[in-house]
């Protein structure tokens, strides 16, 4: 074999190297694709919460009072079961949960009390502090049909927020926590929790 033929043969990539390189690229592409699919498209995903409460099912619900768009709401003054949502205006899961909660509010009107309370220090842009105007805008943009409140002290979040936004908590007439979850939740699951208190 001439030197030219040897140089040409040695400068060609080995077939195995090409196969391994191609397989490596495929593996990386699959890992990236799985990561992208598992981001916020997960049905029961929750947005990260800056605060974590130690509340558990069976605990007495901590007292709170807030000013909602429908007037004052004080937990101790409510005689019916309460469905509490702790939300963030910037949270896509909270935004998508709103139509479900609107249906719950309509179906159980007069049987339970509902209230949604802001629980994030950050506004929808992620930089500015949250304000009453942000909560009002959220209520209008997402057509919230149940009482909604801005909590400037984050008192409710400090007592109730669990794992992420939105956090939903069902409180019975005796002010006991009977159910809680975080993330987007199916209407049937919420209704099951409500029926435990009726």
Backbone as ProteinMPNN parsed JSONL, in Angstrom:
{"seq_chain_A": "XXXXXXXXXXXXXXXXXXXXXXXXXXXXXXXXXXXXXXXXXXXXXXXXXXXXXXXXXXXXXXXXXXXXXXXXXXXXXXXXXXXXXXXXXXXXXXXXXXXXXXXXXXXXXXXXXXXXXXXXXXXXXXXXXXXXXXXXXXXXXXXXXXXXXXXXXXXXXXXXXXXXXXXXXXXXXXXXXXXXXXXXXXXXXXXXXXXXXX", "coords_chain_A": {"N_chain_A": [[0.848, -1.178, 0.0], [0.602, 2.18, -0.865], [2.083, 5.243, 0.444], [0.353, 7.409, 0.149], [-2.135, 6.136, -0.047], [-2.245, 5.005, 2.505], [-2.333, 7.326, 4.129], [-4.78, 8.411, 3.308], [-6.539, 6.388, 4.135], [-6.088, 6.401, 6.914], [-6.961, 8.948, 7.56], [-9.656, 8.891, 7.28], [-12.698, 8.733, 9.146], [-13.254, 6.271, 11.635], [-15.724, 3.729, 11.391], [-17.032, 2.847, 13.727], [-16.593, 4.943, 15.512], [-18.125, 6.968, 14.383], [-20.691, 5.869, 14.692], [-20.865, 5.716, 17.536], [-20.678, 8.418, 18.169], [-23.005, 9.402, 16.944], [-24.968, 7.988, 18.396], [-24.51, 9.059, 20.942], [-25.298, 11.719, 20.538], [-28.026, 11.311, 20.044], [-28.879, 10.296, 22.541], [-28.384, 12.525, 24.214], [-30.164, 14.344, 23.02], [-32.626, 13.09, 23.582], [-32.658, 13.2, 26.405], [-32.713, 15.997, 26.817], [-35.168, 16.575, 25.56], [-36.986, 15.163, 27.21], [-36.608, 16.553, 29.597], [-37.591, 19.103, 28.851], [-40.276, 18.495, 28.304], [-41.149, 17.757, 30.816], [-41.293, 20.075, 32.26], [-43.246, 22.818, 33.029], [-45.515, 21.672, 31.979], [-46.532, 19.53, 33.269], [-49.388, 18.044, 34.584], [-50.114, 18.218, 37.374], [-48.387, 20.046, 38.382], [-46.637, 22.459, 40.391], [-45.912, 25.867, 41.031], [-42.838, 27.102, 42.3], [-42.533, 27.901, 45.762], [-41.785, 30.637, 47.908], [-42.024, 30.452, 50.613], [-42.633, 28.151, 53.219], [-45.124, 26.522, 54.941], [-45.781, 24.775, 58.029], [-48.059, 23.339, 58.271], [-50.418, 20.647, 58.595], [-52.688, 18.043, 57.491], [-55.392, 17.554, 59.658], [-54.546, 19.303, 61.577], [-55.444, 22.211, 63.547], [-56.881, 24.892, 61.864], [-54.982, 27.758, 61.277], [-55.864, 31.029, 62.467], [-56.967, 33.75, 60.375], [-57.355, 36.915, 58.76], [-58.5, 38.846, 56.043], [-58.782, 41.476, 53.596], [-61.0, 41.28, 51.078], [-62.03, 41.497, 47.601], [-64.712, 41.333, 47.852], [-65.29, 42.196, 50.34], [-64.532, 42.174, 53.943], [-62.89, 39.217, 55.158], [-62.91, 36.878, 57.608], [-61.602, 34.135, 59.085], [-62.41, 32.97, 61.565], [-64.984, 33.925, 61.843], [-66.543, 32.646, 60.022], [-69.007, 30.253, 59.461], [-69.386, 28.096, 57.817], [-67.836, 25.361, 55.907], [-64.552, 26.016, 54.528], [-62.874, 26.757, 51.546], [-59.695, 27.437, 50.819], [-57.455, 29.189, 48.772], [-54.077, 29.686, 48.17], [-52.29, 31.772, 46.23], [-50.266, 32.943, 43.429], [-49.814, 35.807, 41.457], [-48.197, 35.626, 39.217], [-48.053, 32.97, 38.639], [-48.388, 30.3, 36.439], [-49.815, 27.949, 36.852], [-51.682, 28.654, 38.76], [-53.159, 30.46, 37.292], [-54.28, 28.763, 35.36], [-55.815, 27.179, 37.013], [-57.904, 28.742, 37.827], [-60.428, 28.745, 36.218], [-61.464, 26.24, 37.0], [-61.833, 26.615, 39.75], [-63.715, 28.639, 39.608], [-65.919, 27.202, 38.674], [-66.316, 25.498, 40.846], [-66.972, 27.408, 42.803], [-69.441, 28.346, 41.826], [-70.985, 25.994, 41.859], [-71.017, 25.23, 44.574], [-71.988, 27.365, 45.962], [-73.176, 29.043, 48.798], [-72.933, 26.763, 50.304], [-70.293, 26.346, 50.959], [-67.572, 28.494, 51.945], [-65.401, 30.445, 49.971], [-62.102, 31.597, 49.374], [-59.425, 33.333, 47.894], [-56.054, 34.021, 48.346], [-53.326, 36.16, 47.898], [-49.948, 35.064, 47.824], [-47.317, 35.635, 47.318], [-44.317, 37.558, 47.359], [-43.601, 38.818, 45.044], [-44.487, 40.558, 42.04], [-46.285, 40.058, 38.925], [-44.32, 40.421, 36.969], [-42.094, 39.455, 38.162], [-40.114, 40.981, 39.337], [-40.895, 43.453, 40.578], [-42.424, 44.46, 43.717], [-45.35, 42.748, 44.849], [-48.67, 44.08, 44.545], [-51.823, 45.605, 45.529], [-53.031, 46.42, 43.177], [-51.936, 44.598, 41.33], [-53.132, 42.189, 42.149], [-55.817, 42.84, 41.77], [-55.781, 43.166, 38.977], [-55.131, 40.563, 38.188], [-57.454, 39.233, 39.046], [-59.341, 40.387, 37.307], [-58.279, 39.822, 34.726], [-58.284, 37.006, 34.673], [-60.859, 36.43, 35.243], [-61.883, 35.926, 37.89], [-64.258, 34.582, 40.033], [-64.84, 34.476, 42.726], [-64.199, 35.467, 46.151], [-61.234, 37.385, 46.391], [-58.015, 38.221, 47.588], [-55.483, 40.585, 48.469], [-52.58, 40.134, 50.26], [-50.545, 41.899, 51.995], [-48.727, 41.377, 54.055], [-48.122, 38.741, 53.851], [-49.098, 36.906, 55.636], [-51.051, 34.848, 55.517], [-49.906, 33.084, 53.653], [-47.591, 32.359, 55.063], [-48.718, 30.805, 57.001], [-50.16, 28.819, 55.638], [-49.12, 28.018, 53.079], [-47.913, 25.419, 51.049], [-45.472, 23.536, 49.614], [-45.854, 24.702, 46.967], [-47.304, 26.964, 44.494], [-50.542, 26.808, 42.996], [-51.671, 26.572, 46.405], [-54.099, 24.612, 47.846], [-56.499, 24.458, 50.399], [-58.703, 22.716, 52.441], [-60.987, 23.445, 54.881], [-62.823, 22.423, 57.662], [-66.069, 22.878, 59.351], [-65.387, 22.959, 62.028], [-63.011, 24.166, 62.071], [-60.817, 22.615, 61.366], [-58.131, 21.347, 59.436], [-58.831, 19.471, 56.702], [-57.983, 18.614, 54.279], [-55.379, 19.129, 51.935], [-53.452, 20.424, 49.227], [-51.039, 20.985, 46.607], [-50.411, 22.661, 43.521], [-51.809, 22.275, 40.176], [-55.078, 21.097, 40.295], [-57.502, 18.608, 39.782], [-61.008, 19.129, 39.189], [-62.747, 17.157, 40.193], [-61.254, 16.029, 42.273], [-61.05, 18.172, 44.052], [-63.75, 18.534, 44.649], [-64.289, 16.138, 45.943], [-62.881, 16.545, 48.318], [-64.341, 18.71, 49.333], [-66.824, 17.506, 49.793], [-66.238, 15.936, 51.972], [-66.58, 17.641, 54.048], [-69.185, 18.482, 54.162]], "CA_chain_A": [[0.0, 0.0, 0.0], [1.414, 3.39, -0.976], [1.933, 6.183, 1.553], [-0.851, 8.205, -0.103], [-3.289, 5.306, 0.294], [-2.279, 4.891, 3.967], [-2.785, 8.609, 4.681], [-6.212, 8.54, 3.033], [-7.244, 5.434, 4.986], [-6.008, 6.811, 8.313], [-7.655, 10.211, 7.787], [-11.101, 8.635, 7.293], [-13.153, 8.353, 10.483], [-13.603, 4.88, 11.857], [-17.179, 3.541, 11.39], [-17.517, 2.755, 15.103], [-16.564, 6.29, 16.095], [-19.299, 7.682, 13.856], [-21.881, 5.29, 15.332], [-20.885, 6.15, 18.934], [-20.976, 9.857, 18.196], [-24.427, 9.563, 16.607], [-25.748, 7.509, 19.544], [-24.362, 10.049, 22.013], [-26.16, 12.858, 20.206], [-29.422, 10.886, 20.229], [-29.122, 10.221, 23.986], [-28.464, 13.906, 24.704], [-31.415, 14.925, 22.512], [-33.737, 12.489, 24.335], [-32.624, 13.762, 27.76], [-33.178, 17.386, 26.717], [-36.606, 16.551, 25.239], [-37.711, 14.753, 28.413], [-36.55, 17.691, 30.517], [-38.505, 20.153, 28.389], [-41.657, 18.023, 28.457], [-41.493, 17.658, 32.231], [-41.281, 21.378, 32.927], [-44.523, 23.249, 33.582], [-46.658, 21.031, 31.345], [-46.997, 18.458, 34.123], [-50.713, 18.454, 35.015], [-50.242, 18.56, 38.777], [-47.205, 20.805, 38.761], [-46.829, 23.648, 41.211], [-44.827, 26.838, 40.942], [-42.071, 27.148, 43.535], [-42.997, 28.824, 46.788], [-40.695, 31.19, 48.702], [-42.351, 30.235, 52.02], [-43.219, 26.831, 53.463], [-45.79, 26.392, 56.235], [-45.67, 23.438, 58.624], [-49.429, 22.869, 58.472], [-50.719, 19.294, 58.124], [-54.075, 17.598, 57.618], [-55.697, 17.225, 61.051], [-54.228, 20.463, 62.416], [-56.403, 23.312, 63.62], [-56.541, 25.923, 60.872], [-54.582, 29.017, 61.907], [-56.779, 32.128, 62.156], [-56.497, 34.823, 59.503], [-58.373, 37.828, 58.224], [-58.016, 39.601, 54.882], [-59.77, 42.298, 52.897], [-61.174, 40.765, 49.723], [-62.8, 42.358, 46.704], [-66.118, 41.21, 48.256], [-65.402, 42.661, 51.722], [-63.635, 41.5, 54.89], [-63.023, 37.77, 55.357], [-62.236, 36.447, 58.829], [-61.85, 32.699, 59.202], [-63.141, 32.633, 62.794], [-66.377, 34.371, 61.729], [-67.227, 31.849, 58.998], [-69.566, 29.034, 60.061], [-69.395, 27.015, 56.827], [-66.498, 24.932, 55.491], [-63.825, 27.024, 53.745], [-61.846, 26.358, 50.581], [-58.701, 28.51, 50.72], [-56.395, 29.07, 47.768], [-52.953, 30.617, 48.259], [-51.871, 31.837, 44.827], [-49.357, 34.013, 43.011], [-50.313, 36.375, 40.197], [-47.297, 35.236, 38.126], [-48.034, 31.504, 38.573], [-49.225, 29.78, 35.351], [-50.697, 26.91, 37.382], [-52.786, 29.384, 39.405], [-53.969, 31.03, 36.206], [-55.047, 27.672, 34.744], [-56.73, 26.61, 38.017], [-59.016, 29.668, 38.06], [-61.729, 28.288, 35.703], [-61.924, 25.122, 37.833], [-62.331, 27.187, 41.0], [-64.96, 29.348, 39.283], [-66.985, 26.191, 38.624], [-66.537, 25.078, 42.239], [-67.674, 28.507, 43.482], [-70.833, 28.36, 41.36], [-71.667, 24.759, 42.258], [-71.139, 25.096, 46.025], [-72.376, 28.658, 46.536], [-74.079, 28.887, 49.931], [-72.575, 25.566, 51.072], [-68.936, 26.574, 51.463], [-66.983, 29.811, 51.674], [-64.148, 30.355, 49.216], [-61.287, 32.806, 49.337], [-58.085, 33.194, 47.317], [-55.187, 35.031, 48.96], [-51.998, 36.226, 47.28], [-48.944, 34.559, 48.744], [-45.965, 35.861, 46.808], [-43.867, 38.948, 47.479], [-43.275, 39.359, 43.722], [-45.56, 40.806, 41.08], [-46.314, 39.194, 37.746], [-43.075, 40.538, 36.202], [-41.046, 38.774, 38.9], [-39.153, 41.908, 39.933], [-41.532, 44.438, 41.448], [-43.225, 43.9, 44.806], [-46.777, 42.577, 44.526], [-49.511, 45.165, 45.063], [-53.268, 45.427, 45.385], [-53.335, 46.575, 41.746], [-51.593, 43.333, 40.664], [-54.159, 41.204, 42.492], [-57.033, 43.267, 41.06], [-55.586, 42.871, 37.55], [-55.237, 39.102, 38.072], [-58.874, 38.907, 39.164], [-60.04, 40.797, 36.084], [-57.753, 39.111, 33.56], [-58.634, 35.586, 34.707], [-62.293, 36.352, 35.529], [-62.069, 35.254, 39.178], [-65.645, 34.791, 40.474], [-64.917, 34.205, 44.161], [-63.425, 36.514, 46.824], [-59.786, 37.356, 46.163], [-57.423, 39.2, 48.505], [-54.053, 40.907, 48.493], [-52.078, 40.02, 51.63], [-49.226, 42.541, 51.959], [-47.828, 40.836, 55.083], [-47.933, 37.314, 53.544], [-49.486, 36.161, 56.832], [-51.76, 33.621, 55.141], [-48.916, 32.195, 53.029], [-46.714, 31.834, 56.107], [-49.465, 29.81, 57.771], [-50.826, 27.791, 54.837], [-48.483, 27.641, 51.809], [-47.27, 24.11, 51.126], [-44.804, 23.02, 48.403], [-45.874, 25.581, 45.804], [-48.542, 27.647, 44.106], [-51.429, 27.203, 44.085], [-51.949, 25.654, 47.505], [-55.526, 24.554, 48.182], [-56.711, 23.916, 51.74], [-60.111, 22.578, 52.824], [-61.141, 23.603, 56.33], [-64.203, 22.081, 58.011], [-66.788, 23.822, 60.226], [-64.707, 22.998, 63.328], [-61.712, 24.817, 61.808], [-59.767, 21.613, 61.197], [-57.677, 21.132, 58.059], [-59.198, 18.104, 56.32], [-57.356, 18.272, 52.988], [-54.557, 20.183, 51.333], [-52.642, 19.99, 48.096], [-50.469, 22.093, 45.84], [-50.37, 22.402, 42.088], [-53.099, 22.213, 39.494], [-55.843, 19.99, 40.855], [-58.735, 18.325, 39.042], [-62.241, 19.517, 39.869], [-63.277, 16.002, 40.93], [-60.483, 15.869, 43.509], [-61.456, 19.259, 44.951], [-65.118, 18.248, 45.093], [-64.198, 15.041, 46.918], [-62.476, 17.174, 49.581], [-65.47, 19.516, 49.812], [-67.877, 16.596, 50.285], [-65.826, 15.455, 53.295], [-66.925, 18.653, 55.06], [-70.613, 18.845, 54.093]], "C_chain_A": [[0.887, 1.232, 0.0], [1.16, 4.288, 0.223], [0.69, 7.036, 1.382], [-2.093, 7.421, 0.293], [-3.415, 5.158, 1.803], [-2.793, 6.165, 4.611], [-4.283, 8.77, 4.493], [-7.002, 7.623, 3.951], [-7.233, 5.885, 6.441], [-6.733, 8.122, 8.584], [-9.17, 10.046, 7.753], [-11.528, 8.245, 8.704], [-13.526, 6.876, 10.521], [-15.124, 4.773, 11.944], [-17.758, 3.486, 12.795], [-17.569, 4.123, 15.771], [-17.786, 7.08, 15.65], [-20.571, 7.179, 14.538], [-21.982, 5.754, 16.784], [-21.223, 7.635, 19.054], [-22.453, 10.106, 17.922], [-25.305, 9.12, 17.77], [-25.679, 8.491, 20.713], [-25.258, 11.254, 21.774], [-27.632, 12.519, 20.414], [-29.767, 10.848, 21.72], [-29.265, 11.621, 24.578], [-29.777, 14.548, 24.27], [-32.62, 14.386, 23.274], [-33.795, 13.069, 25.748], [-33.139, 15.197, 27.761], [-34.681, 17.42, 26.457], [-37.43, 16.165, 26.455], [-37.728, 15.889, 29.427], [-37.512, 18.793, 30.133], [-39.956, 19.741, 28.568], [-42.083, 18.006, 29.912], [-41.505, 18.993, 32.949], [-42.666, 21.715, 33.414], [-45.721, 22.621, 32.902], [-47.192, 19.867, 32.175], [-48.326, 18.878, 34.735], [-50.8, 18.881, 36.471], [-49.026, 19.333, 39.274], [-47.59, 21.997, 39.618], [-45.651, 24.576, 40.986], [-44.149, 26.93, 42.301], [-42.573, 28.22, 44.483], [-41.818, 29.328, 47.611], [-40.843, 30.904, 50.191], [-42.911, 28.827, 52.141], [-43.822, 26.805, 54.858], [-45.63, 24.959, 56.734], [-47.029, 22.795, 58.852], [-49.63, 21.476, 57.878], [-52.217, 19.039, 58.236], [-54.28, 17.135, 59.058], [-55.386, 18.357, 62.01], [-55.413, 21.418, 62.484], [-55.94, 24.386, 62.644], [-56.149, 27.215, 61.584], [-55.541, 30.149, 61.526], [-56.137, 33.124, 61.19], [-57.674, 35.701, 59.123], [-57.727, 38.634, 57.109], [-59.153, 40.46, 54.347], [-59.847, 41.798, 51.464], [-61.917, 41.789, 48.873], [-64.292, 42.307, 47.031], [-66.345, 41.683, 49.69], [-64.465, 41.895, 52.634], [-63.937, 40.003, 54.983], [-62.218, 37.417, 56.592], [-62.593, 34.987, 59.07], [-62.705, 32.367, 60.419], [-64.618, 33.009, 62.725], [-67.192, 33.539, 60.742], [-67.709, 30.542, 59.624], [-69.574, 27.847, 59.096], [-67.971, 26.508, 56.585], [-65.872, 25.983, 54.565], [-62.84, 26.335, 52.804], [-60.94, 27.563, 50.377], [-57.724, 28.186, 49.599], [-55.332, 30.111, 48.088], [-52.316, 30.603, 46.872], [-50.824, 32.925, 44.625], [-49.838, 34.516, 41.654], [-49.477, 35.928, 39.005], [-47.341, 33.733, 37.841], [-48.941, 30.977, 37.461], [-50.197, 28.704, 35.823], [-51.907, 27.543, 38.071], [-53.732, 29.942, 38.344], [-54.846, 29.95, 35.577], [-56.049, 27.049, 35.71], [-57.979, 27.476, 38.199], [-60.345, 29.205, 37.466], [-62.316, 27.127, 36.512], [-62.524, 25.667, 39.124], [-63.596, 28.008, 40.77], [-66.135, 28.37, 39.249], [-67.331, 25.686, 40.019], [-67.355, 26.145, 42.974], [-69.145, 28.537, 43.095], [-71.601, 27.154, 41.894], [-71.937, 24.696, 43.76], [-71.481, 26.419, 46.717], [-73.412, 28.433, 47.639], [-73.77, 27.675, 50.794], [-71.18, 25.681, 51.682], [-68.574, 28.038, 51.226], [-65.683, 29.572, 50.915], [-63.419, 31.677, 49.308], [-59.925, 32.452, 48.743], [-57.24, 34.341, 47.85], [-53.815, 34.987, 48.295], [-50.941, 35.814, 48.301], [-47.519, 34.758, 48.293], [-45.563, 37.318, 47.012], [-43.64, 39.615, 46.125], [-44.495, 39.498, 42.834], [-45.38, 39.913, 39.865], [-45.026, 39.277, 36.92], [-41.889, 39.903, 36.928], [-40.058, 39.679, 39.602], [-39.779, 42.847, 40.951], [-42.248, 43.749, 42.6], [-44.688, 43.791, 44.373], [-47.576, 43.698, 45.189], [-50.98, 44.793, 44.921], [-53.666, 45.517, 43.916], [-53.026, 45.292, 40.971], [-52.67, 42.274, 40.906], [-55.473, 41.553, 41.799], [-56.943, 42.912, 39.574], [-55.691, 41.37, 37.293], [-56.708, 38.688, 38.098], [-59.657, 39.245, 37.913], [-59.586, 39.971, 34.885], [-58.215, 37.659, 33.508], [-60.066, 35.353, 35.19], [-62.58, 35.575, 36.814], [-63.456, 35.607, 39.716], [-65.867, 34.401, 41.928], [-64.043, 35.257, 44.84], [-61.916, 36.302, 46.676], [-59.166, 38.488, 46.975], [-55.93, 39.366, 48.264], [-53.625, 40.867, 49.952], [-50.668, 40.602, 51.686], [-48.236, 41.978, 52.976], [-47.454, 39.37, 54.825], [-48.253, 36.417, 54.736], [-50.134, 34.824, 56.471], [-50.788, 32.62, 54.512], [-48.01, 31.57, 54.086], [-47.4, 30.744, 56.918], [-49.911, 28.609, 56.937], [-50.062, 27.281, 53.61], [-47.682, 26.352, 51.953], [-46.742, 23.711, 49.757], [-44.817, 23.949, 47.206], [-47.235, 26.185, 45.559], [-49.243, 26.866, 43.005], [-51.453, 26.134, 45.178], [-53.435, 25.748, 47.788], [-55.671, 23.857, 49.524], [-58.208, 23.869, 52.01], [-60.189, 22.53, 54.339], [-62.594, 23.295, 56.677], [-64.809, 23.112, 58.969], [-66.117, 23.984, 61.588], [-63.307, 23.599, 63.229], [-60.546, 23.832, 61.826], [-59.416, 21.51, 59.72], [-57.978, 19.681, 57.706], [-58.524, 17.656, 55.025], [-56.501, 19.444, 52.549], [-53.708, 19.59, 50.219], [-52.001, 21.215, 47.466], [-50.37, 21.672, 44.383], [-51.762, 22.393, 41.491], [-53.824, 20.944, 39.928], [-57.149, 19.834, 40.099], [-59.957, 18.693, 39.874], [-62.793, 18.366, 40.709], [-62.556, 15.802, 42.258], [-60.863, 16.944, 44.523], [-62.852, 18.979, 45.505], [-65.145, 17.116, 46.113], [-63.822, 15.599, 48.291], [-63.619, 17.991, 50.176], [-66.526, 18.615, 50.441], [-67.525, 15.995, 51.641], [-66.303, 16.401, 54.392], [-68.411, 18.983, 55.101], [-71.474, 17.894, 54.916]], "O_chain_A": [[1.828, 1.316, 0.789], [0.166, 4.132, 0.932], [0.03, 7.361, 2.369], [-3.007, 7.976, 0.902], [-4.521, 5.177, 2.343], [-3.601, 6.107, 5.538], [-4.983, 9.213, 5.404], [-8.03, 8.03, 4.493], [-8.244, 5.77, 7.134], [-7.092, 8.391, 9.73], [-9.898, 10.955, 8.151], [-10.813, 7.513, 9.389], [-14.045, 6.321, 9.553], [-15.759, 5.655, 12.523], [-18.845, 4.01, 13.041], [-18.502, 4.414, 16.52], [-18.408, 7.779, 16.451], [-21.43, 7.975, 14.917], [-23.06, 6.147, 17.229], [-21.968, 8.043, 19.945], [-23.082, 10.926, 18.591], [-26.281, 9.795, 18.101], [-26.679, 8.725, 21.391], [-25.901, 11.751, 22.698], [-28.398, 13.348, 20.905], [-30.832, 11.318, 22.118], [-30.179, 11.869, 25.365], [-30.431, 15.221, 25.066], [-33.541, 15.141, 23.582], [-34.878, 13.394, 26.234], [-33.927, 15.566, 28.632], [-35.395, 18.214, 27.072], [-38.469, 16.774, 26.712], [-38.758, 16.152, 30.047], [-38.182, 19.361, 30.995], [-40.786, 20.566, 28.95], [-43.258, 18.218, 30.215], [-41.713, 19.025, 34.162], [-43.231, 20.931, 34.177], [-46.854, 22.994, 33.209], [-48.21, 19.276, 31.816], [-48.41, 19.945, 35.343], [-51.51, 19.84, 36.775], [-48.684, 19.273, 40.455], [-48.722, 22.478, 39.573], [-44.525, 24.124, 40.777], [-44.81, 26.845, 43.336], [-42.985, 29.302, 44.064], [-40.942, 28.545, 47.977], [-39.895, 31.092, 50.954], [-43.603, 28.363, 51.235], [-43.124, 27.037, 55.845], [-45.375, 24.044, 55.951], [-47.125, 21.796, 59.564], [-49.099, 21.154, 56.815], [-52.925, 19.724, 58.974], [-53.449, 16.414, 59.611], [-55.894, 18.381, 63.131], [-56.269, 21.434, 61.6], [-54.763, 24.742, 62.604], [-56.91, 27.715, 62.412], [-55.984, 30.22, 60.379], [-54.921, 33.314, 61.192], [-58.83, 35.28, 59.162], [-56.572, 39.05, 57.207], [-60.328, 40.203, 54.612], [-58.87, 41.882, 50.72], [-62.373, 42.818, 49.373], [-65.059, 43.14, 46.548], [-67.459, 41.587, 50.205], [-63.687, 41.062, 52.17], [-65.091, 39.582, 54.897], [-61.005, 37.622, 56.635], [-63.765, 34.651, 59.239], [-63.632, 31.564, 60.317], [-65.424, 32.463, 63.478], [-68.406, 33.714, 60.642], [-66.93, 29.813, 60.238], [-69.753, 26.707, 59.525], [-67.007, 27.146, 57.006], [-66.582, 26.742, 53.904], [-62.079, 25.456, 53.207], [-61.361, 28.584, 49.832], [-57.231, 27.064, 49.489], [-55.647, 31.288, 48.258], [-51.859, 29.563, 46.397], [-50.539, 33.716, 45.525], [-50.227, 33.72, 40.799], [-49.992, 35.857, 37.889], [-46.717, 33.276, 36.883], [-50.154, 31.181, 37.524], [-51.282, 28.558, 35.26], [-53.021, 27.029, 37.975], [-54.953, 29.894, 38.495], [-56.02, 30.19, 35.293], [-57.033, 26.453, 35.274], [-59.003, 26.987, 38.676], [-61.349, 29.269, 38.176], [-63.532, 27.045, 36.687], [-63.596, 25.234, 39.546], [-64.46, 28.066, 41.645], [-67.22, 28.681, 39.74], [-68.501, 25.471, 40.336], [-68.311, 25.825, 43.68], [-70.005, 28.733, 43.954], [-72.744, 27.289, 42.331], [-72.967, 24.169, 44.181], [-71.281, 26.563, 47.924], [-74.399, 27.725, 47.441], [-74.288, 27.564, 51.905], [-70.922, 25.179, 52.776], [-69.193, 28.724, 50.413], [-64.958, 28.615, 51.187], [-64.035, 32.743, 49.32], [-59.35, 31.407, 49.05], [-57.659, 35.498, 47.812], [-53.218, 33.921, 48.145], [-51.022, 36.164, 49.478], [-46.604, 34.125, 48.82], [-46.391, 38.215, 46.853], [-43.503, 40.836, 46.053], [-45.41, 38.675, 42.866], [-44.444, 39.117, 39.791], [-44.67, 38.313, 36.242], [-40.795, 39.822, 36.369], [-39.24, 39.201, 40.388], [-39.258, 43.017, 42.053], [-42.639, 42.587, 42.483], [-45.195, 44.632, 43.63], [-47.207, 44.198, 46.251], [-51.33, 43.802, 44.28], [-54.537, 44.776, 43.461], [-53.766, 44.932, 40.056], [-53.067, 41.557, 39.988], [-56.166, 40.667, 41.297], [-57.906, 42.421, 38.986], [-56.275, 40.951, 36.293], [-57.151, 37.891, 37.271], [-60.535, 38.489, 37.499], [-60.413, 39.478, 34.117], [-58.505, 37.136, 32.433], [-60.445, 34.226, 35.508], [-63.419, 34.674, 36.826], [-63.795, 36.783, 39.844], [-66.978, 34.033, 42.309], [-63.221, 35.884, 44.173], [-61.406, 35.191, 46.818], [-59.722, 39.584, 47.045], [-55.222, 38.424, 47.907], [-54.252, 41.507, 50.795], [-49.696, 39.885, 51.452], [-47.026, 42.089, 52.779], [-46.578, 38.822, 55.494], [-47.741, 35.302, 54.836], [-49.802, 33.792, 57.052], [-50.85, 31.428, 54.816], [-47.697, 30.382, 54.012], [-46.737, 29.86, 57.461], [-50.029, 27.502, 57.463], [-50.352, 26.179, 53.145], [-46.871, 26.214, 52.869], [-47.53, 23.564, 48.822], [-43.831, 23.974, 46.47], [-48.187, 25.956, 46.304], [-48.567, 26.305, 42.143], [-51.279, 24.946, 44.906], [-53.972, 26.843, 47.953], [-55.064, 22.815, 49.77], [-58.904, 24.868, 51.83], [-59.555, 21.701, 54.991], [-63.505, 23.844, 56.057], [-64.157, 24.085, 59.348], [-66.259, 25.024, 62.231], [-62.524, 23.547, 64.178], [-59.437, 24.167, 62.243], [-60.292, 21.576, 58.858], [-57.446, 18.764, 58.332], [-58.496, 16.466, 54.711], [-56.854, 20.604, 52.762], [-53.304, 18.428, 50.262], [-52.382, 22.348, 47.762], [-50.261, 20.489, 44.061], [-52.762, 22.489, 42.202], [-53.249, 19.856, 39.926], [-57.825, 20.821, 39.809], [-59.947, 18.584, 41.1], [-63.259, 18.588, 41.827], [-63.18, 15.444, 43.256], [-60.983, 16.662, 45.715], [-63.102, 19.169, 46.695], [-65.945, 17.143, 47.048], [-64.376, 15.18, 49.307], [-63.839, 17.966, 51.387], [-67.06, 18.93, 51.504], [-68.417, 15.586, 52.384], [-66.416, 15.995, 55.548], [-68.852, 19.701, 55.999], [-72.694, 18.054, 54.969]]}, "name": "protein", "num_of_chains": 1, "seq": "XXXXXXXXXXXXXXXXXXXXXXXXXXXXXXXXXXXXXXXXXXXXXXXXXXXXXXXXXXXXXXXXXXXXXXXXXXXXXXXXXXXXXXXXXXXXXXXXXXXXXXXXXXXXXXXXXXXXXXXXXXXXXXXXXXXXXXXXXXXXXXXXXXXXXXXXXXXXXXXXXXXXXXXXXXXXXXXXXXXXXXXXXXXXXXXXXXXXXX"}
